[in-house]
């Protein structure tokens, strides 16, 4: 069985972060492992508190995984401090990690900021050059590229700018009223659009975590980057179409782990 490692924060409500990554990777047919960067107190309405792990303990988690069950792919999500980012980058370089997917989690769906301002520069210098692919949403891509994104052409320009500067592929996710469910992959100097139907479901908490984890799982299984993106989009579209809503608050939550049927269709 292929293996994948999620390096991210814990979501106490189970809809995003480590919990979403574990569910998604499992449903996509790989053995999932974790290195937790932070504990959060959050639910469908927002993030109430964040407690970071220490750089030393994060390094110990990574050492424990790599020296016993080497991951075939690595997904990196919420990392809120420069010290933790540098620790991740150092250990991944040391172990020559492969198939690294960086989801530059900066702001939660609810609007809560999940990364310190000073950590953004460290993330771009330390992690993006190690990534096979980075998966920003529109606001994150604007921050990373220094460009305003309002339409399809500006998505293409921003993806090229990020990929060319940091030497990685870029999956720029639509949404935020820009191309909606259409995502753009810039890899190897080539632009490829992945069209998707807009699903009217307010339960979108954790969709970014789910997509990047599904990409990592499929990379671990040996699929190419474009095929991994296609399979991940099919998985998350099925998750959103299921319309499961367990939240009692006004905020959204996505429970992609319920998609056994989707997984069965996409698995080999």
PyMOL commands that set and color helices and strands:
alter all, ss='L'
color gray80, all
select helices_A, chain A and resi 17-27+55-66+82-94+117-126+128-130+138-145+152-166+207-220+225-241+256-258+260-266
alter helices_A, ss='H'
color red, helices_A
select strands_A, chain A and resi 3-11+31-43+46-52+73-76+100-102+133-134+169-172+183-187+190-194
alter strands_A, ss='S'
color yellow, strands_A
deselect
rebuild
show_as cartoon
